[in-house]
Every structure is written in C-alpha cells, then in structure tokens.
C-alpha cells in the first residue's frame, strides 16, 4: 500500500489570520472603541473619563511612579513634587500595580497617548479574561463572547473607568481566578490540579495587588469553592498569594497608624446628603452615601455609584444556571448574592435617603464587616463590591443557549441604557502647550502657587506634559501633611517669598539679581503663570501677575496657556507664540462652544470654568 502524502503546510500568515485569539483581540478592540468613543478620534488631546480629583491624581501619580523607577535611589520619596524635598509615594497611593504597568508606556509615548493606550489595553484584557472564563464554564466560543461582552460592558467596570479609577478597573485577574477555581472544582484529582491551584493564587494575588480590597472581595465571594479544595491545593495557592502580596502589604500593615491612607484619622468630608442622613454621626455620612438602595440593579445614576445589571444578562444567567451542574451553579451564584447584599452599603437606604425607623437606621452586613477590624473599616466604598455581580453573572450565563445572540443583545442593552457608556472624555488639548517647554532636570514653580481644594491637582496634569519637577504643593490625602523641610525651604527662599506675595495681595519689592541667582542655584529653572482660559486665574488676575512680575523679571515668553520666565542655564528657552492673546481667545471660544455635560454624580466633576458655565438664552428684543 502506498503511504498517503502528508497534508500541505499551511502558510504562517494564514494560520495567524485564522487564529481564534486574533479574532478575539480584533473583535474586542472594536467593542472597546465603541465603549470609549470618541477617544479614538483625538488620543493626543483627550483623556478617558470625566475630570475629577481622582482622575487628575491618577495622571500625576503615573508620572511620579515612572520617574521614581528611573531614580530608584530617591525611594521612597519622589523628587518630582514638593521640590527639593520630595514626598513619599506610599502616602499618596497604596496601590502601585496600575502605575507600574503603565510606566513603560509613560517612558516610550507622549502624554496623554500613553495613558489612553493603557486604558484600551486594560479594557481589552478585561474582555479577554472574561472570554476565558466563559469558555471554561460554557465550553464554546460563543459562551466566551457572552462572558466577554457582558463583563466588559458591565456597569461596575465602566463606572470605575469613567472615574479613571485605574486600580479598580484592573479587573482582568478576577475572571482568570474564577476560571481556575471552576477547573479545580470539576477535576480536583487532575494531574495538574496543584498547578491550577497555584495559578488561582497568582490571579488572586494580582487582583489584590491591583486593589487590596479586590483580594478580600474575591476570597469572600469564592468561599464555597475554596472550602472544597484539597489541602495541598490550598497550600499551593496560599503560598503564591503570600509570596507576591507579602512584600507589598506588610509595610502598610506595619505602618498602619502612620500612613494617611490607612490610619483613618480623618474621614472625607460628607458631600451633599438627604436630610435622613442626619440620623448618623457626621463621620459616617460619607460611607453611607456610597451605598445603593434595593433597586440598584435598575438604577443608572448616580454615575459613580451605579451597579445597574443588564436584564438580558440576568435572564441568560438564570437560563444558563439551570443547565449547569447543581454544585457549580450555586457556587457561581454565591458571589452575585454576596455582591448584591454588600453594595447596599452600611445602612438600608430608600431612594436617595436612609430608611429611618424612629431615630434609628438599619445596619447591614457591610457595616457588620467594617466593625470587625480597622483594615475593614477603611473600606468606605460599598459600591465597589459590585465587581462580584457581573463576575458571577457572566459565568452562569455561559451555559445559556444562543450565547452568541445573547452576547450581542447584552452589549446593545448596556451601550444604550448605561449612563457610563460610552465613557466620557476630557479635553486636554489646550494644556498641550506645556509640552513646548524644553525638557530638563531643573524644577519649576507654577502660579498661582497655592490652589484650594479640587483645583490643586491641575499642576500634576500639566507636569505630565513638561516633565519637570514641581515646587508646587498638591492635594494630599486626608491626614497627610506637607513636609516641614519643604515649608522651611519655601519660607527661606527670597524668590518664593516674592512670588507668593502676589497671592497675598501685595506688590512686593524687586527681589534683585541675588534672589534670582539663589533660586537658580537651588535647581529652579522655570517660573510660569497658568493663563489658560477657564483656568485658576481670571483676566484681571493674569494682568496683575504679569504687570507686577514684568517690572522686575522682564517680559515673559508667551506660550498661550502659560507665561514663562526662563532661568534654566542648561537648556535654551522655548519659542514664543506669535500672538498668545489670539490663542487664548480661540481657546475660550472653543470651550464656550463645547459646554460640559450635566452629570448626576456624588463625586464633584472639575470641569473647566468656561465649559461649566450654562449657556444663556439670547434676550428677545422689545
């Protein structure tokens, strides 16, 4: 018998085009494009999400962490803020994984392109991880797509992305963790069971490193799975978890009473609240406001608290759950039930207010948990338990029939109904002229120097464009204090006393060449005034600063968004605009023509003051 000829080799490019992974990546990138539209039209002039203090802090911290990685000898302080003293990074954020993951993009790409690309990759990763979970539970490609689209477009995920909450948006490890547990439950004696348990520990550890409380949420939500594991599997997973999380968590536990973000000495000030919240102590109002009411699964606002569930996904989850093994179905339903209870917050709510019986409120399991330990008391955002809801629902839905059509229906429903889809964008096109400042190691001071409240982080966003260390103070977490050495330096520098005198309403005397020379010797290279229309200064304030300082320092370099006095002897000055006033008028006109949307949020947006103004109706003639 003549042996048959071997099958012809398939060219590599054809195998690549036929790859299911490529199809998933391309398909999910298209979905991400829809969910972030119109970001793709202007990735160099816009940022993902609406402007708020957290989004601006995230932008600043990405620059600080990337800078610190290139200057490890400065650790744990970053010299990029509170120059020349610096400030400890862990006093600003307990979560570093998101900043570490974006650092290569920060080094390689300009701002804001680096940040926008990171968001696209994170959303893509969330979808791919959920696809894996769907295939593990449902066993088909269409089951993977139902899980991917249901998870990627879920309210809990889009809410955090719209707030630019980078740690909380890194949800891709949660579906991988749950998929590993499902495999262990189905095949506890598989030859690779211990290896799968180690991977489950890896995914849990990465979830916790992204946001510490996600580790807690996932452990609680998967207890029925964990209690079923063999001892050696528990040991394997726990060992990986401790090895990865221990070095990051241990310093925070040891310095619990010293770190502002964990000490809990000061609670955030309560936002506006319904009259029923007067039944609570003042320190508890903020936490209670972050609870949902019993109809949360239908509510699309407030945008930053919403945990709305897709009705199509709910039906698919019930349908799919009935087709699963009974022991697996209730285990996958458990995180949904737990999340549904915990998002209600510390006290039972009724609409916008609390359910008050007499003079008392009704405590819920979330509050019982917070009372157990100071670590748990720091959890003040009950809505974040909502990440368990889509995680369990998409796993249950993976066994539903017609999964492909259901996946499309879930996506359409979420895009149409969700208040967070597509994600909002923030224009930063009129801050890009800060990038015209030549790069250098010398610090800069931006006027106004001291900015109250939510406007303080603006200088951190500008720093991502120019890349120079900042003398300016930034908005610090509750309980954190500006470094005493920095306060002393500001008070002893003649040039700093001269600059801050303008903010006190004075017309200071000429600081003289010695003050300028001393400033330059201290490592300062740039003095700038933030003159962007809609920024911190009115036209009168700009004229006052400019007139006073020009008398003593000469004419500034007009970049449009900034007036600059150049002190850097190492690098040449930037080229001025031909007509800075015309640039500012054009910017003001654009902002007036693009007013900020009206948002129903608990967190206050920090829109540009021109865009935040409501357009006035034209007056009718007599």
C-alpha positions as CSV (number, residue, x, y, z in Angstrom):
1,X,0.0,0.0,0.0
2,X,1.4,3.4,-1.0
3,X,1.6,5.7,2.1
4,X,-0.6,8.8,1.8
5,X,1.1,12.1,1.2
6,X,1.4,14.4,4.2
7,X,-1.1,17.3,4.4
8,X,0.2,20.5,2.8
9,X,1.7,23.0,5.2
10,X,-0.5,26.0,6.0
11,X,1.5,29.2,5.5
12,X,2.3,31.0,8.7
13,X,0.3,34.1,7.8
14,X,-2.8,32.1,7.1
15,X,-2.5,30.4,10.5
16,X,-2.1,33.8,12.1
17,X,-5.2,35.2,10.3
18,X,-7.2,32.0,11.3
19,X,-6.1,32.3,14.9
20,X,-9.1,32.4,17.3
21,X,-7.0,34.7,19.6
22,X,-6.6,37.2,16.8
23,X,-10.3,37.2,16.1
24,X,-11.0,37.8,19.8
25,X,-8.5,40.6,20.1
26,X,-9.8,42.4,16.9
27,X,-13.4,41.9,17.9
28,X,-12.9,43.1,21.5
29,X,-10.8,46.1,20.3
30,X,-13.8,47.1,18.2
31,X,-16.0,46.9,21.2
32,X,-13.5,48.9,23.3
33,X,-13.6,51.5,20.5
34,X,-17.4,51.8,20.9
35,X,-17.2,52.0,24.7
36,X,-14.6,54.7,24.6
37,X,-15.9,56.7,21.6
38,X,-14.9,59.3,20.5
39,X,-11.5,58.9,22.2
40,X,-10.0,57.2,19.0
41,X,-10.6,60.5,17.1
42,X,-8.3,62.5,19.4
43,X,-6.0,60.3,21.5
44,X,-3.4,63.1,21.9
45,X,-5.9,65.7,23.0
46,X,-8.3,63.9,25.3
47,X,-8.3,61.7,28.4
48,X,-10.6,58.8,29.3
49,X,-13.3,59.6,31.9
50,X,-14.7,62.8,33.2
51,X,-12.5,65.2,35.1
52,X,-12.4,64.8,38.9
53,X,-9.9,64.9,41.7
54,X,-9.2,61.2,41.4
55,X,-8.6,61.3,37.6
56,X,-6.1,64.1,38.0
57,X,-4.4,62.3,40.8
58,X,-4.1,59.2,38.7
59,X,-2.5,61.2,35.9
60,X,0.0,62.8,38.3
61,X,0.9,59.5,40.1
62,X,1.6,57.7,36.8
63,X,4.3,60.3,36.1
64,X,5.6,60.2,39.7
65,X,6.0,56.4,39.8
66,X,7.5,56.2,36.3
67,X,10.0,58.9,37.3
68,X,10.8,57.1,40.6
69,X,11.6,53.9,38.7
70,X,14.3,55.7,36.8
71,X,15.6,57.3,40.0
72,X,15.4,54.4,42.5
73,X,18.0,56.0,44.8
74,X,15.3,58.6,45.7
75,X,12.9,55.9,47.0
76,X,10.5,56.0,48.8
77,X,10.3,59.8,48.0
78,X,9.6,61.2,44.6
79,X,11.5,64.4,43.9
80,X,9.1,65.3,41.2
81,X,6.7,67.1,43.7
82,X,7.5,69.3,46.7
83,X,10.9,70.0,45.2
84,X,13.6,70.0,46.5
85,X,12.4,67.8,49.4
86,X,10.1,65.3,47.7
87,X,7.2,63.3,49.0
88,X,6.7,59.6,49.9
89,X,4.8,57.8,47.2
90,X,3.0,55.4,49.6
91,X,1.5,58.4,51.3
92,X,-0.3,59.1,48.1
93,X,-1.4,55.6,46.9
94,X,-1.5,52.2,48.5
95,X,-1.9,50.6,45.0
96,X,1.1,50.5,42.7
97,X,0.4,47.8,40.1
98,X,-1.5,50.0,37.7
99,X,1.2,52.7,37.9
100,X,3.9,50.0,37.4
101,X,2.1,48.6,34.4
102,X,1.8,51.9,32.7
103,X,5.4,53.0,33.3
104,X,6.8,51.5,30.1
105,X,4.2,53.4,28.1
106,X,5.0,56.6,30.0
107,X,8.6,56.2,29.1
108,X,8.0,55.5,25.4
109,X,5.0,57.6,24.5
110,X,3.9,61.2,25.0
111,X,1.1,62.2,27.3
112,X,-1.9,61.6,27.0
113,X,-1.4,59.0,24.4
114,X,0.4,56.7,26.9
115,X,-2.5,56.9,29.3
116,X,-5.1,56.3,26.7
117,X,-3.4,53.3,25.2
118,X,-3.1,51.8,28.8
119,X,-6.9,52.2,29.2
120,X,-7.5,50.5,25.9
121,X,-5.2,47.6,26.8
122,X,-6.8,47.2,30.2
123,X,-10.3,47.1,28.8
124,X,-9.1,44.6,26.2
125,X,-7.5,42.5,28.9
126,X,-10.7,42.5,31.0
127,X,-12.7,41.3,27.9
128,X,-10.1,38.5,27.1
129,X,-10.0,37.3,30.7
130,X,-13.8,37.1,30.8
131,X,-13.8,35.3,27.5
132,X,-11.5,32.7,29.1
133,X,-14.0,32.3,32.0
134,X,-16.9,31.8,29.6
135,X,-15.1,29.1,27.6
136,X,-14.1,27.3,30.8
137,X,-17.7,27.3,32.1
138,X,-19.6,27.0,28.8
139,X,-17.2,25.1,26.7
140,X,-17.8,27.1,23.5
141,X,-16.5,30.2,21.7
142,X,-19.9,31.8,21.8
143,X,-20.0,31.3,25.6
144,X,-16.7,33.1,25.7
145,X,-18.1,36.0,23.8
146,X,-21.2,36.3,26.0
147,X,-19.0,36.4,29.1
148,X,-16.6,38.8,27.5
149,X,-19.2,41.4,26.3
150,X,-21.2,41.0,29.5
151,X,-18.2,41.7,31.7
152,X,-16.6,44.3,29.6
153,X,-19.7,46.5,29.3
154,X,-20.9,45.9,32.9
155,X,-21.8,49.0,34.9
156,X,-19.4,48.2,37.7
157,X,-16.5,48.2,35.3
158,X,-17.5,51.2,33.2
159,X,-18.2,53.2,36.4
160,X,-14.7,52.8,37.6
161,X,-13.2,53.5,34.2
162,X,-15.3,56.7,33.9
163,X,-13.9,57.9,37.2
164,X,-10.3,57.0,36.0
165,X,-10.0,54.7,39.0
166,X,-7.2,52.7,37.5
167,X,-6.6,50.2,40.3
168,X,-10.3,49.3,40.4
169,X,-10.5,49.0,36.7
170,X,-7.8,46.3,36.6
171,X,-10.4,43.5,36.8
172,X,-8.8,41.1,34.3
173,X,-7.4,38.8,37.0
174,X,-10.7,38.2,38.7
175,X,-12.2,36.1,35.7
176,X,-9.0,34.2,35.4
177,X,-9.1,33.4,39.2
178,X,-12.7,32.2,39.0
179,X,-11.9,30.1,35.9
180,X,-9.1,28.3,37.7
181,X,-11.4,27.5,40.6
182,X,-14.1,26.1,38.2
183,X,-11.5,23.9,36.7
184,X,-10.4,22.7,40.1
185,X,-13.9,22.0,41.2
186,X,-14.7,20.0,38.1
187,X,-11.4,18.0,38.2
188,X,-10.0,18.0,41.7
189,X,-7.8,15.0,41.0
190,X,-6.4,16.1,37.7
191,X,-2.6,15.7,37.4
192,X,-2.3,19.4,37.1
193,X,-4.7,20.3,39.9
194,X,-2.0,21.6,42.2
195,X,-0.6,23.7,39.3
196,X,-4.0,25.1,38.7
197,X,-4.3,26.0,42.4
198,X,-1.0,27.9,42.2
199,X,-2.3,29.8,39.2
200,X,-5.5,30.6,41.1
201,X,-3.3,32.0,43.9
202,X,-1.4,34.0,41.2
203,X,-4.6,35.6,39.8
204,X,-5.9,36.3,43.3
205,X,-2.6,37.9,44.3
206,X,-2.5,40.1,41.2
207,X,-6.2,41.2,41.9
208,X,-5.1,42.1,45.4
209,X,-2.0,44.0,44.2
210,X,-4.2,46.0,41.8
211,X,-6.6,46.9,44.6
212,X,-6.2,45.3,48.0
213,X,-9.9,45.0,48.7
214,X,-10.5,43.2,45.5
215,X,-8.5,40.3,47.0
216,X,-10.9,40.4,50.0
217,X,-14.0,40.6,47.8
218,X,-12.8,37.6,45.7
219,X,-12.0,35.4,48.7
220,X,-15.4,36.1,50.3
221,X,-17.2,35.6,47.0
222,X,-15.5,32.3,46.3
223,X,-15.5,30.7,49.8
224,X,-17.8,27.8,48.6
225,X,-15.0,27.0,46.0
226,X,-12.2,27.4,48.5
227,X,-13.7,25.2,51.1
228,X,-13.9,22.4,48.6
229,X,-10.2,22.4,47.7
230,X,-7.7,19.7,48.8
231,X,-5.2,20.7,51.4
232,X,-2.3,20.6,49.0
233,X,-4.2,22.8,46.6
234,X,-4.9,25.4,49.3
235,X,-1.3,25.4,50.4
236,X,-0.1,25.9,46.8
237,X,-2.4,28.8,46.2
238,X,-1.8,30.4,49.6
239,X,2.0,30.2,49.1
240,X,1.9,32.0,45.8
241,X,-0.5,34.6,47.3
242,X,1.7,35.3,50.3
243,X,4.9,35.4,48.3
244,X,3.5,38.0,45.9
245,X,1.4,40.1,48.3
246,X,3.5,39.9,51.4
247,X,6.2,42.4,50.4
248,X,3.6,44.9,49.3
249,X,1.1,44.5,52.1
250,X,3.5,44.0,55.1
251,X,4.9,47.6,55.1
252,X,1.4,49.0,55.0
253,X,0.4,46.8,58.0
254,X,3.5,47.7,59.9
255,X,3.0,51.5,59.3
256,X,-0.8,51.3,59.6
257,X,-1.0,54.2,62.1
258,X,1.5,56.4,60.2
259,X,0.2,56.2,56.6
260,X,-2.6,58.7,56.0
261,X,-4.4,56.3,53.6
262,X,-4.7,53.6,56.3
263,X,-4.7,55.4,59.6
264,X,-8.3,56.6,59.2
265,X,-7.6,59.5,61.5
266,X,-9.7,61.8,59.3
267,X,-12.7,60.9,57.3
268,X,-13.6,62.6,54.0
269,X,-15.9,65.5,54.4
270,X,-19.6,64.5,53.7
271,X,-20.9,65.6,50.3
272,X,-24.5,66.9,50.0
273,X,-26.8,64.5,51.6
274,X,-30.6,63.9,52.1
275,X,-32.0,65.1,55.4
276,X,-32.4,61.5,56.6
277,X,-28.6,61.2,56.9
278,X,-28.7,63.5,60.0
279,X,-29.6,60.3,61.9
280,X,-25.9,59.3,61.5
281,X,-22.8,60.7,63.1
282,X,-21.0,63.1,60.7
283,X,-18.1,60.7,60.1
284,X,-20.5,58.0,58.9
285,X,-22.4,60.1,56.3
286,X,-19.7,59.7,53.6
287,X,-19.7,55.9,53.9
288,X,-23.5,55.7,54.0
289,X,-23.8,57.8,50.9
290,X,-21.8,55.2,49.0
291,X,-24.5,52.5,49.5
292,X,-27.1,51.6,46.9
293,X,-30.8,51.1,47.5
294,X,-32.7,47.9,46.9
295,X,-33.4,48.9,43.3
296,X,-29.8,49.3,42.5
297,X,-30.0,46.7,39.7
298,X,-32.2,49.0,37.7
299,X,-30.6,52.4,38.5
300,X,-28.2,54.0,36.1
301,X,-27.5,57.1,38.3
302,X,-25.7,58.4,40.1
303,X,-23.0,57.5,37.6
304,X,-20.3,57.0,40.2
305,X,-22.4,54.7,42.4
306,X,-24.3,52.8,39.8
307,X,-24.4,48.9,39.8
308,X,-27.1,48.5,37.2
309,X,-27.4,45.0,35.8
310,X,-28.2,44.0,32.3
311,X,-31.7,42.5,32.2
312,X,-30.7,40.3,29.2
313,X,-27.7,39.1,31.2
314,X,-29.9,38.3,34.2
315,X,-32.2,36.2,32.1
316,X,-29.2,34.5,30.5
317,X,-27.7,33.8,33.9
318,X,-30.9,32.2,35.2
319,X,-31.2,30.2,32.0
320,X,-27.6,29.1,32.0
321,X,-27.6,28.3,35.7
322,X,-30.4,25.8,35.2
323,X,-28.2,23.9,32.7
324,X,-25.1,23.8,34.9
325,X,-24.1,21.1,37.4
326,X,-26.1,21.9,40.6
327,X,-23.0,22.1,42.8
328,X,-21.4,24.6,40.3
329,X,-24.5,26.7,39.7
330,X,-25.0,27.7,43.3
331,X,-21.2,28.4,43.8
332,X,-21.3,30.7,40.8
333,X,-24.4,32.4,42.1
334,X,-22.8,33.0,45.6
335,X,-20.7,36.0,44.5
336,X,-23.7,37.5,42.9
337,X,-25.7,37.2,46.1
338,X,-22.9,38.5,48.2
339,X,-22.2,41.4,45.9
340,X,-25.9,42.3,45.9
341,X,-26.0,42.4,49.7
342,X,-22.8,44.4,50.1
343,X,-23.5,47.1,47.5
344,X,-26.4,48.2,49.7
345,X,-23.8,49.7,52.0
346,X,-23.7,50.1,55.8
347,X,-27.3,51.1,56.3
348,X,-30.5,50.3,54.5
349,X,-31.5,53.0,52.0
350,X,-34.7,54.2,50.5
351,X,-34.1,56.1,47.2
352,X,-31.8,59.0,47.9
353,X,-32.1,58.7,51.7
354,X,-31.8,56.3,54.6
355,X,-34.6,54.1,55.9
356,X,-35.0,55.6,59.4
357,X,-37.2,53.8,62.0
358,X,-37.9,56.2,64.7
359,X,-34.4,57.8,65.3
360,X,-32.5,54.7,64.2
361,X,-31.1,53.3,61.0
362,X,-30.9,49.7,60.0
363,X,-27.4,48.3,59.9
364,X,-26.5,45.9,57.1
365,X,-23.8,43.2,56.6
366,X,-21.4,45.7,55.1
367,X,-21.4,47.6,58.4
368,X,-21.0,44.4,60.4
369,X,-17.9,43.6,58.4
370,X,-16.4,47.1,58.9
371,X,-16.8,46.8,62.6
372,X,-14.6,43.7,62.7
373,X,-11.2,45.3,62.1
374,X,-9.6,48.7,61.4
375,X,-8.4,47.3,58.0
376,X,-12.0,46.6,57.1
377,X,-13.2,50.0,58.5
378,X,-11.1,51.7,55.8
379,X,-13.4,50.2,53.2
380,X,-15.7,53.2,52.6
381,X,-16.9,52.4,49.1
382,X,-19.6,49.8,49.2
383,X,-20.4,50.2,45.5
384,X,-17.1,48.5,44.7
385,X,-18.4,45.2,45.9
386,X,-20.4,45.4,42.7
387,X,-17.5,43.9,40.7
388,X,-18.7,40.5,42.0
389,X,-22.1,40.9,40.3
390,X,-21.0,40.7,36.6
391,X,-18.3,38.2,37.5
392,X,-20.8,35.6,38.7
393,X,-23.5,36.5,36.2
394,X,-21.3,36.0,33.1
395,X,-20.1,32.7,34.4
396,X,-23.7,31.5,35.0
397,X,-24.8,32.8,31.6
398,X,-22.0,30.9,29.8
399,X,-24.2,27.8,29.6
400,X,-27.2,29.6,28.2
401,X,-28.3,28.6,24.6
402,X,-27.9,31.1,21.8
403,X,-25.0,32.6,23.6
404,X,-23.7,34.5,20.6
405,X,-27.0,36.3,20.1
406,X,-27.3,37.0,23.8
407,X,-23.8,38.5,23.8
408,X,-24.8,41.0,21.1
409,X,-28.1,41.8,23.0
410,X,-26.2,42.4,26.2
411,X,-23.8,44.8,24.6
412,X,-26.5,46.7,22.8
413,X,-28.5,47.0,26.0
414,X,-25.6,48.2,28.1
415,X,-24.5,50.8,25.5
416,X,-28.0,52.2,25.1
417,X,-29.1,52.1,28.8
418,X,-25.9,52.6,30.8
419,X,-25.1,56.1,32.0
420,X,-21.4,55.3,31.8
421,X,-21.4,54.1,28.2
422,X,-19.7,55.3,26.2
423,X,-17.1,56.6,28.6
424,X,-16.8,60.3,28.8
425,X,-13.7,62.1,27.7
426,X,-11.9,65.2,29.0
427,X,-10.2,67.5,26.6
428,X,-6.6,68.5,27.4
429,X,-5.8,70.0,24.0
430,X,-5.4,73.5,25.5
431,X,-2.9,72.3,28.0
432,X,-0.6,70.7,25.4
433,X,1.5,73.9,25.1
434,X,3.1,72.9,28.4
435,X,4.9,70.3,26.3
436,X,6.6,73.1,24.4
437,X,8.8,73.7,27.5
438,X,12.2,72.1,26.7
439,X,12.9,69.0,28.9
440,X,15.3,69.4,31.8
441,X,16.1,68.4,35.3
442,X,15.6,71.9,36.9
443,X,12.3,72.4,38.8
444,X,9.6,74.9,38.0
445,X,7.1,76.8,40.0
446,X,3.6,77.5,38.6
447,X,1.5,80.4,39.7
448,X,-1.0,80.6,41.4
449,X,1.2,78.7,43.8
450,X,-1.3,77.6,46.4
451,X,-4.6,76.3,45.0
452,X,-7.5,75.4,47.2
453,X,-9.3,72.1,47.2
454,X,-10.1,70.3,44.0
455,X,-8.1,72.7,41.7
456,X,-4.7,71.7,43.3
457,X,-4.1,68.5,41.2
458,X,-4.2,70.6,37.9
459,X,-0.5,71.2,38.2
460,X,0.1,67.5,38.3
461,X,-1.6,67.1,34.9
462,X,0.5,69.9,33.4
463,X,3.6,68.2,34.8
464,X,2.9,65.2,32.6
465,X,3.3,67.5,29.6
466,X,6.5,69.3,30.6
467,X,8.1,66.6,32.8
468,X,9.9,68.9,35.2
469,X,9.9,68.6,39.0
470,X,7.3,70.8,40.7
471,X,7.8,73.1,43.6
472,X,4.0,73.5,43.9
473,X,2.0,71.7,46.6
474,X,-0.6,69.2,45.5
475,X,-3.8,67.9,47.0
476,X,-2.9,65.4,49.7
477,X,-5.0,62.6,51.2
478,X,-6.9,63.3,54.5
479,X,-4.4,63.4,57.4
480,X,-1.3,63.9,55.2
481,X,0.9,67.0,55.8
482,X,3.2,68.9,53.6
483,X,6.9,68.2,54.5
484,X,8.1,70.6,57.2
485,X,11.5,70.8,55.3
486,X,9.7,72.0,52.2
487,X,7.8,74.6,54.2
488,X,11.1,75.9,55.6
489,X,12.7,76.0,52.2
490,X,9.7,78.0,50.7
491,X,9.9,80.5,53.6
492,X,13.7,81.0,53.4
493,X,13.9,81.4,49.6
494,X,13.7,85.2,48.7
495,X,12.3,84.4,45.3
496,X,9.5,82.2,46.8
497,X,8.6,85.0,49.2
498,X,8.4,87.4,46.3
499,X,6.2,85.1,44.2
500,X,3.8,84.2,47.0
501,X,3.4,87.9,48.0
502,X,1.3,88.4,44.9
503,X,-1.2,85.8,46.1
504,X,-1.4,87.7,49.4
505,X,-2.5,90.9,47.5
506,X,0.8,92.7,47.9
507,X,3.0,94.5,45.4
508,X,6.4,93.2,46.5
509,X,9.7,95.0,46.1
510,X,12.2,94.0,43.4
511,X,13.8,90.7,44.6
512,X,17.1,91.7,42.9
513,X,19.6,89.6,41.0
514,X,20.8,87.8,44.1
515,X,17.4,86.3,44.7
516,X,17.2,85.1,41.1
517,X,20.8,83.7,41.3
518,X,19.9,81.9,44.6
519,X,16.8,80.4,43.0
520,X,18.8,79.2,40.1
521,X,21.5,77.7,42.4
522,X,18.7,75.8,44.2
523,X,17.9,74.0,41.0
524,X,15.0,76.0,39.7
525,X,14.8,76.7,36.0
526,X,11.3,78.0,35.2
527,X,8.7,80.4,36.7
528,X,5.3,80.1,34.9
529,X,1.8,81.6,35.2
530,X,-1.1,79.4,34.3
531,X,-3.1,81.6,32.0
532,X,-5.3,79.0,30.2
533,X,-8.8,80.4,29.7
534,X,-11.1,78.8,32.2
535,X,-8.2,78.0,34.5
536,X,-7.5,79.3,38.0
537,X,-7.0,82.9,37.1
538,X,-9.4,85.5,35.7
539,X,-8.3,88.0,33.2
540,X,-7.7,90.6,35.9
541,X,-5.6,88.2,37.9
542,X,-3.5,87.4,34.9
543,X,-2.9,91.1,34.2
544,X,-1.9,91.7,37.8
545,X,0.6,88.9,37.9
546,X,2.0,89.8,34.5
547,X,2.3,93.6,35.2
548,X,3.9,93.1,38.6
549,X,6.4,90.5,37.6
550,X,7.4,92.0,34.3
551,X,8.6,95.1,36.1
552,X,11.3,93.1,37.9
553,X,11.8,90.0,35.8
554,X,11.4,91.3,32.2
555,X,8.9,90.2,29.6
556,X,7.7,86.6,29.8
557,X,7.7,84.1,27.0
558,X,4.1,83.6,25.9
559,X,3.2,80.0,25.1
560,X,-0.6,80.6,25.0
561,X,-1.6,78.6,28.0
562,X,1.4,79.8,30.1
563,X,3.6,82.9,30.6
564,X,7.1,81.8,31.3
565,X,10.2,83.4,32.8
566,X,13.2,81.2,31.8
567,X,16.0,80.8,34.4
568,X,17.5,77.5,33.2
569,X,21.1,78.0,32.1
570,X,21.5,74.4,30.9
571,X,18.7,74.4,28.2
572,X,17.6,77.1,25.8
573,X,14.2,78.8,26.2
574,X,11.1,77.8,24.2
575,X,10.0,79.8,21.2
576,X,7.1,82.1,22.0
577,X,3.8,82.2,20.1
578,X,3.3,84.9,17.5
579,X,0.1,86.0,19.2
580,X,-0.7,84.5,22.6
581,X,-3.8,86.6,23.1
582,X,-5.3,85.3,19.9
583,X,-4.5,81.7,21.0
584,X,-6.3,82.3,24.4
585,X,-9.3,83.9,22.6
586,X,-9.6,80.9,20.3
587,X,-9.3,78.5,23.3
588,X,-12.0,80.4,25.2
589,X,-14.3,80.4,22.1
590,X,-13.8,76.6,21.7
591,X,-14.7,75.9,25.3
592,X,-17.8,78.1,25.2
593,X,-18.9,76.1,22.2
594,X,-18.3,72.8,24.0
595,X,-20.1,73.1,27.3
596,X,-19.6,70.4,29.9
597,X,-22.4,67.8,30.2
598,X,-24.7,67.8,33.2
599,X,-23.8,64.7,35.3
600,X,-25.6,63.1,38.2
601,X,-22.6,62.1,40.4
602,X,-21.7,62.1,44.0
603,X,-18.1,63.0,43.2
604,X,-17.9,66.6,42.1
605,X,-16.6,67.0,38.5
606,X,-13.9,69.7,38.0
607,X,-14.8,70.9,34.6
608,X,-13.1,73.9,33.1
609,X,-14.8,77.0,34.4
610,X,-15.8,78.2,30.9
611,X,-17.2,74.8,30.0
612,X,-19.0,74.5,33.3
613,X,-21.0,77.7,32.6
614,X,-24.5,77.1,31.4
615,X,-25.1,78.9,28.1
616,X,-27.5,81.8,28.4
617,X,-30.5,82.1,26.2
618,X,-30.4,85.1,23.8
619,X,-32.5,88.0,25.0
620,X,-35.5,88.8,22.9
621,X,-35.9,92.3,21.6
622,X,-38.7,94.7,22.7
